[in-house]
Amino acid sequence: AQSVTQLGSHVSVSEGALVLLRCNYSSSVPPYLFWYVQYPNQGLQLLLKYTTGATLVKGINGFEAEFKKSETSFHLTKPSAHMSDAAEYFCAVSERNNDMRFGAGTRLTVKP
Amino acid sequence: GAVVSQHPSRVICKSGTSVKIECRSLDFQATTMFWYRQFPKQSLMLMATSNEGSKATYEQGVEKDKFLINHASLTLSTLTVTSAHPEDSSFYICSARVVSPYNEQFFGPGTRLTVL
């Protein structure tokens, strides 16, 4: 069965700095990969997803992620952090005919 | 994108009462919906999978008699917390799975339950 590991439960960056949130997955077949963002007291909002095709995926709010099969990774990046990016981020993986599995989440703090 | 709503967004109830939370897919039909529970600063914990027209599938450790799930139509699933107690206080989130090869889920905004 597929699984996801998010390295670092808490990441802190300065405003304007690079954001890097790490996600590694385990899957026996080509995976479908997702990043979700959760703001306080809200549900999850899809940031971006990789299904097939181009391995560099661009999402909303300036985020992007790259699927690296050789490293079984799908790290989320943003060149310049904004205060409004402070939130909880979840990586998820699914396979055909299998439901989605979520990572434990990474809390992003942005310092002024 | 697909929109999922939840109602109510916040509920406060007395211990021993039952609370019903609704999850609706607004612009698509969802044969499968999921119910999650989230404690402060923690990840989502899948409680159960709700399938339209059939019984829900509960995860290990989740009491099916306490958390009643009904999925009577392709756009509505309900979660009823029966005889609620303070330890049931939590953030409950539902999601609906879009029919696609990717098993993508769209999430509701969540319901904050506080049991006094």
Interface residues (C-beta under 8 A of the other chain):
Chain A: Y32 F34 Y36 N41 Q42 G43 L44 Q45 L46 K49 T51 F90 S94 E95 R96 N97 N98 D99 M100 F102 G103 A104 G105 R107
Chain B: G1 V4 Q6 F34 K41 Q42 S43 L44 T49 F91 I93 S95 R97 P101 Y102 N103 E104 Q105 F106 F107 G108 P109 G110 R112
